[in-house]
Amino acid sequence: MPPTLIGIRRNITADIIKSLSTPHIKDIIGVRRCGKTTILYQVADHLISKGLQAKDIMFLNFDDPSINAASFPDIQKEIFKINPDTSHIFLDEIQQKSGWERWVRTLYDTKKFQRIFISGSSVSLLSQEMGRVLTGRHITFGAAPFSFREYLKKREWEDFKPEFLAYNKDKLLHYLEAYLEAGGFPETIGLDDFGRKQVLTSLYNDILSRYISSRYGASFEITDKICRFMLTNPGALYSGNGVAKATGAAVETAEKYIKYLKESLLIYDLPIFSFKLKTQFKQNKKIYPVDTGIRNTVCLRFSRDIGRLAETAVFLELKRRNTEVYYWKNPDGHEVDFIIKEGQEIGGLIQVAWDVRDEITRRREERALVCAMEELNVNEGMILTEDEENVIEKNEKVIKYMPIWKWLLME
């Protein structure tokens, strides 16, 4: 397969390859243009390298109007007309086609193909209908724009040994700041500021018009206003009332449009951690963009705001690592950015503070972390900073300082 189709090997590709021994449908879900098609090509290339004939693979992109307009029986007929021995089928952007769930279930149940792969740009692929129709038949993988490691690979960084990374720390700091500014959408890597902003603006408008306005009959102008407001404040608490007041929309409209934005995967929310489920549901959530680059492109900024960007990058990396994550806040106002839950246990506490040279900032971050550790009965927490690495003890609790670049590159 041509290298231009394969691109750099994505971390998610290895996970999908590990699952090939199971017969389940593999569904890959991620925001538009985050590289899902390339991931499918990488999986196909792996299958070919293991002896599968390329002619036995069928790849259908439902962004193609002619494919999207065809009926399912006609699509199936044409597949086997081209090659009656087709054994592997890849269905890209499948959510574009209404009723796809039942068709894919039929293909699976009747064993028309050895393996079925699907991709989509909406959490509608995780809808109740899909769960009901395909229950027990599929495995879901979450795709995202490039991680920092993938970004470096795209910039032709090859050596990730700890000693090499430490020796080249200054270069890594340069690339980290560039990554926080530009984000990780694959087709923007290497473009100048003007080209990148053109690509990301076009992508943003495309998602709002095609995936929200057209699908739900939503006003593009209101969607745009609400989305820009939410993207401007990564890591901030939000509520339907607050968004409505800030944008001039009705509360019901604001809540409905926020739901659309989450379904399009442009934004994620983060719930508060509490041992009481009722508190988790009632308390306001935090908001994060899917990518720092798209946030920086569409939002008006008066400062670099690198602390919020670093916090966003850490949140997105936690999602890539399939982490169950929350934020923590107590009645005194002490707050910890990320609480990691592993089963029934607390697996980690992470505070993100880009610059802790100011003693007041340092004490505030440490105090919040210690408060959380004491309440949650955890002995160790972490503060991720631009470049500090240290271990201290406070109130019999251990606090590890670690550079953000080092944490992002951990495997």
Buried (B, 14 or more C-beta within 10 A) or exposed (E): BEEEEBBBBBBBBEBBBEEBEEEBBBBBBBBBBBBBBBBBBBBBBBBBEEEBEEEBBBBBBBBEEEBBEBEBEEBBEEBEEEEEEBBBBBBBBBBBBEEBBEBBBEBBEEEBBEBBBBBBBBBBBBBEEBEEBBEEBBEBBBBBBBBBBBBBBBBEBEEEEEEEBEEBBEEBBEBBBEBBBBBBBBBBBEBEEEEBBBBBEEBBBEBBBBBBBEBBEBBEEBBBBBBBBBBBBBBEBBBBEBBBEBBEBEBEBBBBBBEBBBBBBBBBBBBBBBEEEEEBEEBBBBBBBBBBBBBBBBBEEEEEBBBBBBBBBBBBBBBBEEBEBBBBBEEEEBBBBBBBBEEEEBEBBBBBBBBBEEEEBBEBBBBBBBBBBBBBEBEEBBBBBBBBEEEEEBEEBBBBBBBBBBBBBEE
